[in-house]
Amino acid sequence: MVDLCFLVDASASVCDSDPTYKRESDKTCNNWNSMISFMRKTVEQLDIGEKASRVGIVVFSSKAFRRLNLTRCMDKESLLAAIDNLEYIRGSTNTSGGLDVMRTLVFNESFGDRPYVQNVALILTDGKATDPKPVQSAIDQVQAAGTRTFAIGISKEIDEASLKQLASEPKKVNETYFIAPDFGVLGQLFSTVQTQICEDPSAKIDCSLVIDLCFIVDSSASICDSDPSYNRSTDASCNNWDAIVNFVHRIVDRMNIGFNATRVGMVVFATKGYRRWNMIKFLDKAQLLSAIDRLEYIAGATNTSGGLDTAMTLVYKEAYGDRPNVSNVAIVITDGRATNTTAVQPAIDRVHQAGVKTYAIGITNEIDEDSVKQLASDPIENETYFIAPDFAQLEEKLVALLTGVCRKPNA
């Protein structure tokens, strides 16, 4: 899942280099259609939707124009239709203008950008910027905001140094930048580009280990109160809560779920602890992921011990699907110190004495690290406990967490 923006060169040189193009009569050309086809093929390989990948489009020539923000087309059919209808413009090559429009009018929460989802830019261009001076500053601002950029240069005359300038590290050909000698062979790069854009490091982790897993998730008021986009009087949820839900979804999506595979229970806590489901409620992955996506935010105090106790009494029991011959694992996610700190140690002791291995994730710079370590088995940073400076960086802990949770005994 990504928030993707196509940044597409629609300058005069795109069609002027096409021998079939007649400027006086043709609105477009085969070269432009090749770029349209490339975008179509990319989108066809993505899951598109509100809780899946989102796609925006910016085209640039003498000026840059946002054609789609990230919420304009939330289904694949309408998105592909919008791509098919993209109009060729002509003009000079204002690359910096395109980068600025993408940063301000696409990768912006007001236009559907999600702070907890990786931003990816795919830049298609056939030439050097008309004014190259502002390009470095423009690309620096895009990448400083966390956007990963891939650049495709088309034509033998492409300036490779300019292309590398637009690409994220490692700035290597066929990794973050690509060269097609002409528009006719652009499609041949598709598989290589797609592999790099969609590479998911978590996919390389073997999560075939069978466990009984319970998520114990903080749903207290501070989760959303620390989100500047949250309006307490009108909003049922917030981006911070969505980041947690997405993170849990991503963990479960890597696992084999079923009666004889991994089982998952869910506890959320605020002023009280609440079991959302036990270990046998959802034995089908699609149903489980759907339930995770629908988790409701509560607000309230931070009753960490209540969440731990609820897991022990209403999840880790044979009557609720817990298996005595399968390892029990808990993942605790919280953004703050417990309201009642004295109750936490006895509660986590009961969890550990029952043989449950616990992983703890603390979010925000204000988190009390000792409180997070207290919740983890044999606390080692980036192995059994993790600190994410903010909700947007929670995703960065996924690979390390999965590596520990999915590690087979004695591996």
C-alpha positions, 0 to 999 in steps of 0.5 A, a space after each residue: 500500500 502506497 500513496 503514489 503520484 505520477 509526475 508526468 512531463 507533457 512538454 513539447 519535446 514529448 510529441 515533437 520527437 514522434 515522427 508520426 506527430 503532426 502539430 497542426 492537426 494532432 492533439 496527442 501522439 504515440 509517445 504520449 500514449 506510451 506514457 499513458 499505457 505505462 501509467 495504466 499498467 502500473 495502476 492495474 497491478 495495485 489495489 486501489 481504495 480508501 484503505 489501499 493504495 491511492 494515486 494522484 497525477 501531476 502533469 507539467 510543461 511550461 506550468 504544472 497542473 494537478 490532474 488528480 489528488 489522492 482522493 479523487 479516484 478511489 476505485 480502479 475503474 474511475 482511476 484508469 478512465 482518468 488516466 486514459 483521458 489525460 490531455 497532452 499540453 505542450 510547452 517548456 519543461 518546468 520540472 521544478 514546478 511539477 515537483 512543487 505542485 506534487 508536494 503542495 497539492 498532492 502529498 498534503 493531508 488536505 488532499 488525501 495524503 496519509 501520514 502513516 503511508 509511504 509516499 512514492 513519486 514516479 517521475 516520467 520525463 524525456 528531457 532536461 528541465 528548461 531551467 535546471 537551477 530550481 530543480 535541486 531545491 524542489 527535489 530536496 523539499 520533496 524528499 525531505 518530506 519523506 517521499 521516495 522518488 523514482 525517475 524514468 528518462 525516455 530518449 537517447 538524449 536524456 541527461 543521466 545526471 539530471 535523472 539521478 538528481 530526481 531519484 532517491 538513494 541509492 541513485 542507481 540505474 534500474 533501482 531508483 532511476 531508469 532509462 528507456 532509449 525511446 518511447 517504444 521500449 518504455 513498456 519493457 521497463 515496466 516489470 523492473 520499475 514495478 518491482 522497485 516501487 512495490 518492494 516490501 521488505 516485510 514480504 521477505 520475512 518467514 511468518 509461517 510460525 504458528 502462534 496464538 497472538 493478542 494485540 493489546 492496543 491503546 485507544 486512549 484520548 491522547 492518541 487523537 488529541 496529539 493529532 493536529 488534524 483531529 476535531 474532537 467534537 466532530 471526528 470519530 477517529 483520527 490519522 494517528 488511530 488509522 496509523 495504528 490500525 494500518 500497522 496491525 493490519 500489516 502485521 496480520 497480513 504477513 501471517 498464515 491465519 486459520 484453525 491450525 495456523 496462527 490465531 489472533 485476538 484483540 483487546 483495546 484499552 482506554 479507561 477500561 479494557 475491552 475484548 473486541 474478539 477472542 482467538 476463534 472469532 476470526 479464523 479466516 484472514 480476509 474476515 480478520 483483516 476486515 475486522 481490524 480495519 473496522 476497529 473503533 477508537 474509544 478515547 478515555 484514560 490509559 488503563 494499561 493494566 486493564 488491557 493486560 488483565 482483559 487479555 489474560 481473562 478473556 483471550 488467553 483461555 482455552 474456552 476462547 480458543 487459546 491452545 495450550 500447545 501453541 506459544 502465546 504472544 502479545 503485542 502491546 501498542 501505546 502512546 503514553 504512560 499508564 494513568 495508574 502506573 502502580 497497577 502495571 507491574 503486577 499485571 505484566 507479571 501475571 502475563 509473563 508468568 502465564 508464559 506469554 511473550 510480549 513485545 511493546 511499541 511506544 509511540 511519540 517522543 514523549 513516551 516514557 521508555 522505562 514504561 515501554 521496557 516494562 511491558 516487554 519480555 527480556 527488554 532489548 530495544 528494536 528486538 522486544 520493545 520499540 520506540 517510534 518518534 511519531 505515528 507516521 514513523 510507526 511503519 518503520 518498526 514493522 520489519 524488526 517487529 515481525 522478525 522477532 514475532 515470527 522467529 522460530 525457536 532456536 532459529 
